């Protein structure tokens, strides 16, 4: 995806002009800007409570010995502010994962947003714990594999606001 900061331009284009029929895209797992400067103890998964992706994600992150935590700041509206949301608007169940805020996570997240996010210091010279990157990728691979190998396509939870709004599979 490109031009996320310019209004989710790349994901908007792809979601509206996919390389396969949109009905063939059963889920979207967004990996935008994980903060990997600390050993994460939990994962914040935006959108997990909206579809059957939630239990898939819980099982995948559980293999890392971590749990899922709720959105620490719902007023920020993170669920509607990253590339996965353009897929939500096409009715595709979606999740967006971040290393969570338990343990050292809250301080690391605050430091990132105060001193790095959208600033020149947001580059590869910042402290990155590459072992955490491997853990993060492992969790996301497990999620994608479980979706691909699942007996049924992910579906919106019955009555979910976004599922109903965008006519998503299972919401009615």
C-alpha positions in Angstrom: 0.0 0.0 0.0 1.2 3.5 -0.7 0.2 7.0 0.4 -1.4 5.9 3.6 -0.7 9.2 5.2 -2.3 11.0 2.2 -5.7 9.4 2.9 -5.2 5.7 2.5 -4.8 6.2 -1.2 -3.1 3.0 -2.2 -5.4 0.7 -0.1 -8.4 2.6 -1.3 -7.4 2.0 -4.9 -6.6 -1.7 -4.4 -9.8 -2.3 -2.4 -11.8 -0.8 -5.2 -9.8 -2.4 -8.0 -8.5 -5.7 -6.6 -6.5 -8.1 -8.7 -9.2 -10.8 -7.9 -12.9 -10.3 -7.3 -13.4 -8.6 -3.9 -15.6 -11.5 -2.9 -12.5 -13.7 -3.1 -10.7 -11.5 -0.5 -11.9 -13.1 2.7 -10.0 -11.0 5.2 -7.4 -8.3 5.7 -4.6 -8.4 8.3 -2.9 -5.0 8.5 0.7 -4.8 9.6 1.2 -1.0 9.7 3.9 0.5 11.9 4.4 -2.0 14.8 6.5 -0.4 17.5 9.3 -3.0 18.0 11.5 -1.3 20.6 10.6 -3.5 23.5 9.7 -7.1 24.5 5.9 -7.0 24.1 3.7 -8.9 26.5 0.4 -8.4 24.8 -1.0 -7.4 21.4 -3.6 -4.7 20.7 -5.8 -5.9 17.8 -8.1 -3.3 16.4 -11.2 -4.9 15.0 -10.7 -8.3 16.6 -14.0 -8.0 18.4 -15.9 -7.3 15.2 -15.6 -10.7 13.4 -14.6 -14.3 13.6 -11.0 -13.1 13.1 -10.9 -12.4 16.8 -10.6 -16.0 18.0 -8.1 -16.7 15.1 -5.9 -13.8 16.3 -6.3 -14.8 20.0 -5.0 -18.3 19.2 -2.1 -17.0 17.1 -0.9 -14.5 19.6 -1.4 -17.1 22.4 1.3 -19.2 20.8 3.7 -16.4 21.6 2.7 -16.4 25.2 0.9 -13.1 24.9 -2.8 -12.1 25.2 -4.9 -9.6 23.3 -5.7 -6.3 25.0 -8.4 -3.9 24.2 -7.9 -0.6 22.4 -6.0 1.6 25.0 -7.4 4.8 23.6 -10.7 4.4 21.6 -11.1 8.1 21.2 -8.3 8.0 18.7 -10.4 6.0 16.3 -7.5 3.9 15.2 -9.8 1.3 13.6 -10.8 3.7 10.9 -7.4 5.3 10.4 -5.2 2.7 8.7 -5.1 0.8 5.4 -7.3 -2.1 6.6 -10.3 0.3 6.8 -10.5 0.5 3.0 -11.1 -3.2 3.0 -13.7 -2.9 5.8 -15.5 -0.4 3.5 -15.7 -3.2 0.9 -17.3 -5.5 3.5 -14.1 -7.5 4.2 -13.5 -8.4 7.9 -10.2 -6.8 9.0 -7.8 -6.6 11.9 -4.9 -4.3 12.6 -2.2 -5.6 15.1 0.2 -3.6 17.3 2.5 -4.8 20.1 0.5 -4.0 23.2 1.1 -1.7 26.2 1.5 -4.1 29.0 4.9 -4.1 30.8 7.3 -1.7 29.0 4.8 -1.2 26.1 3.0 1.9 27.5 6.3 3.9 28.0 7.7 2.7 24.6 4.6 3.6 22.8 4.5 7.1 24.4 8.1 7.6 23.6 7.6 6.6 19.9 4.6 9.0 19.5 6.3 11.9 21.3 9.7 11.7 19.6 9.5 9.6 16.4 6.1 9.3 14.8 6.0 11.6 11.7 9.4 13.1 12.7 12.9 12.7 11.2 13.8 10.3 14.0 11.3 7.7 12.6 14.0 5.9 10.7 16.1 2.7 11.0 18.5 4.3 13.4 15.9 4.2 16.2 16.2 1.3 18.7 14.5 -1.7 17.1 14.5 -5.0 18.9 14.6 -7.3 15.8 13.8 -10.4 17.9 10.4 -8.7 18.6 10.0 -8.2 14.8 10.3 -12.0 14.4 7.7 -12.6 17.1 5.4 -10.1 15.4 5.8 -11.7 12.0 5.3 -15.1 13.5 2.0 -14.1 14.9 0.8 -12.6 11.7 1.9 -15.6 9.7 0.0 -17.8 12.1 -3.1 -15.6 11.5 -2.8 -15.7 7.8 -2.2 -19.4 7.8 -5.2 -20.1 10.0 -7.4 -18.0 7.7 -6.1 -19.8 4.6 -6.5 -23.2 6.1 -9.8 -22.5 7.8 -12.9 -24.5 7.0 -15.0 -21.4 6.6 -14.3 -17.8 5.5 -14.1 -15.2 8.2 -17.4 -13.4 8.8 -18.6 -10.3 10.6 -20.2 -10.8 13.9 -24.0 -10.7 13.6 -25.2 -7.1 14.0 -21.7 -5.5 13.9 -21.9 -1.9 13.0 -19.3 -1.9 10.3 -20.4 -5.2 8.9 -23.9 -3.9 8.5 -22.9 -0.5 7.2 -20.8 -2.1 4.4 -22.9 -5.2 3.8 -20.2 -7.5 5.1 -20.6 -11.3 5.0 -22.3 -12.6 8.2 -23.4 -9.3 9.7 -27.1 -9.6 8.9 
